Amino acid sequence: MQLTFLGTGGVTAAPLFGCDCAACECARRDPARVRRATSALIDTGRERILLDAGLTDLQQRFQPGALSRILLTHFHMDHVAGLFSLRWGKGAAIPVWAPPDDKGCDDLLRHPGLLDFRPALTPFVPYRFGELQVTPLPLQHSRLTWGYLFDWHGTRLAWLCDTCGLPPDTADFLQGQPLDQLIIDCNDPPRETARNHNDLSRALQLVLQLAPRQTWLIHLSHEMDNWLLNNGLPENVQAARDGQTLCVGARLAVTV
């Protein structure tokens, strides 16, 4: 299985409009340091699953029939913006799964176009999409949000974005699941006060609690990138980059 980070930034990612901080200036000079809306493409060979849809050029990135399905974490704009133009396209319907949030985002649920919103999955219950097992996990955010546990032939990868800490039931569930890969929200550098996303201190607390073999930080702000310019991360914890691909299998992830 391959997971490609299509985006790794939050709403204040680098380069931020009007900001001249070091991280934003670096991102303007070097396209490799640009962070777009956090999302990923999962490719199992038979399934191609889009995980969140905040990128606004989805209709250009993917041809009709290229996506097997879409999994959404929640209905904030930076995770669904690309669906607004995609929905009016032509071709076969695209199945979409999301948390059972009746408010959705704007009129997406009332006017879905070719988006086929399916009945919500049940938290902590595993589902199979081809050979890939997917389990939705409740997170802590300003609106109903799910993470996902992906099990690929016994290799487990948890995607936990957007969240500030974890609900006790989700933490207990994941502690009973040996994790090979943890991909986790880390919007901010260390902070004393909790906000709507993990800061680095809270993200690293979860790393210690869940004990994955390898951790990738996502949903990074320009402030977090500024911190990374002058500070290091613990062993086996890395900041993900847009376009990076993890080749996951046999309890190993190799980046390309």
N, C-alpha and C positions, 0 to 999 in steps of 0.2 A: 504494500500500500504506500502511496505517496501523498503527502500533505504539503501543499505549496501555500506559503503566506502571500496572499494577494495584497494585503495591507496590514500594517502593524501599529498604526497610530490612533490616538484619540482625537477628540474634536479640536484640541489645541496642539496638534502635532506639528513638527517642523517640516517645511517652513511655515510659520504662522504669519498671516497677513499683517504687515506693518511692524513686525518685530525684527530688531537688529541684534538679538542675542547671538552668542557664538554658535549654538546649535542651528539656529535658523539660517545664519550666514553660511555655515558649512553645507546645509541642505540645498541652498541656492546654487552653490558652486559645484556640488557633487550629487548627481541624481541618485547615487546609491544610498544617500543619507535621507532622502525624502521618505516620509511616512504617509501613506494613504489610509483610508478608513479600514479598521481591522476586519479582516475576512480571510477565508481560505478556500482552496479547492482540494477536495479529497478524491483521489483516483485509485480505484482498486483493480483497474483493468476492465471490468464490466460495468462498474458504477462510477459516475462522476458527479459528486455532490458538492454544491456550493454552500458554504457555511457562512451565513450572513451576506448581506447584499447592499452594503453602503457605497460601493464604487458606482459612479454615475455613468460609466461607459460599458456596462454589461452587454448591451445590445451590439457593441462593437467587438468585445472580447470573445464572445461565444456565438457560434452558428446555431441555427435552429436544430434541435435534437441533440446538441452537445452535452446538455445537462440532464442527468437522470432525475434529479430532484433538488430542492433547496431546503436547508434547515436554518431557521432563524432562532437567534437567542432571545430577541425581544424587539419591540416596535419603536425604539428610538430612531430618529431620522438617520443618524450616521450608520445605522445597521440595515436600513431598508431603502435608502434614497434611490438606488439603482433600479428598484422594481417599478417606479413610477413611469419610466419610459419603456421598460421591457414589457410591461403588461399589455401595451397596445400593439405589440408585434403580431405577426402571423405565424402559423404553424401549430404543431401539437401542443396541447396544454402541458404545463410544467407543474408537477406536484410540489406543494409547499407545506411544510410543517412548522408550527410556531406554538409558543405557549398560549393557553386559552385566555387571551386578553381581548375582550369584546370591543374595546376602544380602538384597537389596532393603531394605525397611523393615517391621519387624514381620511381619505375615502378608499383606501386600498381594499378593505374587506367588502365594501359595498359595490365597488366597481373593479373587480380583479382582472378583467380581460382574460388573457391566456394563463394567468396564474390560478392554479387549482388548489385552493386552500383546503387541506384535509382536516378531519377531526383531530384534535390535539392528542398527542401521545400522553401516556400516564407516567408521572415521575417515578423513578426507581424501577420501572418495568423495562426489561430489555426487548428490543425489536430488531428484526433482521431485514437489512437491505442487501439482498444478495448474500455474499459471504461475510459481510460486515455487520457486527452487532452494535446497536446504538442504544444507550440508556440516557434519557433526559434527567437532569439534576437541577433542583431549585437553587437559585443564587440569591444574594442580597444586593438589591439595587433599588433605584427610585421607582421602578415599575416592575411588573412580573417578568422575570428573566430566568432562562434556563442555560445551564452548561450542558455538556454532553460527554459521556464516557464512550469511547470507541474501542471495541475489542476486535482485533484482527488476528484470528487464529491463535488466541492466547496472549497476544501483545496488547497491552492496554495503554491508551492515550486519553488523558482528560483535558478537555477544553473548557476553561472557566473564565469567561469574560461576558459581561461586565459584572463585577462584584466587589464588595468591601467585606472581607472575611467570608465565612461560609455559614449557612444555617446549620445548627447542630445535626439534623438528620443527614444532610449531605456530607458533612465532615465524617460522621460515623460510618456512612456507607462507603466512602472512599478509603477510609482507613482499613476497611476489610477487603479492599481490592488492591493487590500489589500493582503499583503504577510503574510502567517503563518510561513514559513521557508525561510531563505536566506542562501545559500551556496556560499561563495565568495572567490575569489583569495586573498590571503594575503601572498605573497612570502617572504616579508622582514619586519624587524622591522622598526620603524619610521625612515624615511629618508627625507632630505630636497629636494632632486632632484628626480623627477619621472623617473622611468625606464620602463621596458617592462611589469611589473606586479605591482599590488597594493602593497604598503607598508602598515603597520598597520594604519597609519594616514589616508591614502586615503580610506582604507577599512572601517574604522569607520565613515568617512564622508558619505559614501554611506549607512551605516547602519542608520545613523540619517536621511538621505534623504528619504530612502525607508520605514523606520519604520516597519520592520518585527517583529513578535512576538518573534522569536528566530533566532539566526545567528550562523553559523558554518564556521570556517576559514579552507581553504584547500590550496593545492599547497604550503606548507610551506617548507622553506629552513632550513638548519642547523643553520643559523644565527637567524632565527625567533625562532627556538626551544631554542637557547641559551638565547634569550631575555625572553622567557616564563619561564625559570628556575628561574628568579629573579623578575618577574613582573606579575601583574594580568591583567585580562581583565574586561571590563564592564559587568554588570549584563545582562544575556541573550545572551552573546557572548562567544562561546567556540571554542577551537581548536579541530577539528575532529581528530579521530584516525583510523588507518587502522583496518578494521574488525568491526568497530562500525556500528550498524544498527539503523536506525530511523524507527519507526512504525508510519506512518503518516495517520491521519484521524481525522475527527470531530474537525479540527483546533487544533490538539495536536500532538506533536511528542514525543515519548517515546524512549529513547535509551536503547539498550540491548547489 
